[in-house]
């Protein structure tokens, strides 16, 4: 399918506009920019510099129904004329996105290729191109926008291999065949004169090729096609495309030079829209009212602090004039006042009144904490993951206890891994094929088998806990030396494990020492290293009190009962 013809057609396409409207709101919550939140909810329009913004309330903000309710969010309330904006934003949205990325890629997944040549080449690209850092970035974007695109790029003048970058969904128009990505069009906009003219560069990824096109239009319409060389930053691409405006990728059928990783499915907002039904679901979906309420609580808290500033109300006679037309002031640091010609106050009324309101710290703190717990739970995470104590008392905990409290976060992580794994397999395979095609890399080709993706555990066991577990297995004689070595050092390969096993056997005499019946590892030898002489069995009558089986002092009562003569029979 070719690039669009342009003209007065809107861009992005009309059938995708609902998603882009939502992306605009999610972007504001993710970036945590109060101005972006204001623009998203009350059409804040910039006129000149940042200090010359004009608030333009919409009529829908005063209307009823669903539209009016959404427009009357805390961030959507029309400001009072002449009032300063005293709204405080809590960046809970960015915290959620960052936490999602940390849960997935704080420990990079192990990616194993079927051949040694492919593995070596991929490891080189992974290290030099910063693939792991790109995946962390992509995971954060996916949590905020409901998904992310990973695109393969290359430039022979910059690097000797391709690399991967993350593309945000608000810069892409995807096409799906069921849940599979069939094609995707990325774009970037330029405003050369700063006016109403907008130049868009469209980059369409299809099986086997990448199409490039440039259009000169307006903010709302795509406009007419223009040569790529018209944009200076695109001159390099203009020299690489063929007569059809395409760059071949050499990828086989079923592979694209870009993949889409959904954050979570289904996308509840667009389940009845065919063009959007297979987009992912944002962690913010349905949580926006709670995040808005959290900002309102913190803004109210800060308002209490502002109003609680101590103020003095003094009689007019206490004021010192500054001259005609200059008003009067009261010096709060003055210690001696001129004697006032006035009768004493018989009622004992205070001439200076102190006004200072209380700060409702506890009420605001508990309200904010409750909202935070509800927000992270609705987003699919445990409160413990965000440092809250809502799931139990805060104390030093083992990894097992941490996993129990973070179970909701662990479940969400596992679900996201199921969406990431197949797309990473396709991406790695396409990366190696393009590397072999564009850079003529030998011995790599197209891997016949998909790469294996192994994910690290979410929470690593503390070294002391692992050591105690290994000791318990040894004491129970239920695990071999090799099993215990692998447990304590899970990152070691087979050779390192075998070398450690051999060293342990050498130090412990073949691994037979340190048994439960020989706690000091001396075997048949005494403390001096010499064989112990066998003692003859003691005489029964001359023997002292027998020691109990576990050692220690003898039982005197049992010994005396053995030597006492039998009692005479009763008469």
Protein Blocks (a to p, Z undefined) as FASTA:
>chain_A
ZZdebjjbdcddfklmmmmmmmmmmmmmmnopaklmmmmmnopacehjfklcccdddfkl
mmgcjklmmmmgmklpccdehiacfbdcdfkklmmmmmmmmmmmmpccddddfbfklmmm
mmmmmmmnommmmmmmmmmmmmmnopacddddddfklpgcdcdddddfklcccddehjbd
fbdcddddddfkopabdcdddddddehiacdddddddfkbgbjcddfklpmklmmmmmmp
cfkopacehiaehiacbdcddfbdcdfklmmgmklmmpccdfkgoplmmmmmmmmmmmmm
mmmmmmmpccddddfklpccebehkapaddfkbmbdcdddddddfkopafbdcddddddf
klmmmmmmmmmmmmmmmnopafklnopakloccddddfklmmmmmmmmmmmmmmmmmmmm
mmmmmmmmmmmmmmmmmnopghklpafbdcddddddfbdcdfklmmmmmmmmmmnopacf
klmmmmmmmmbcfklmmmmmmmmmmmnnnolgoifklmnonojacfkopacdddddddfk
lpccdddfkgpjddfklmmmmmpccddddZZ
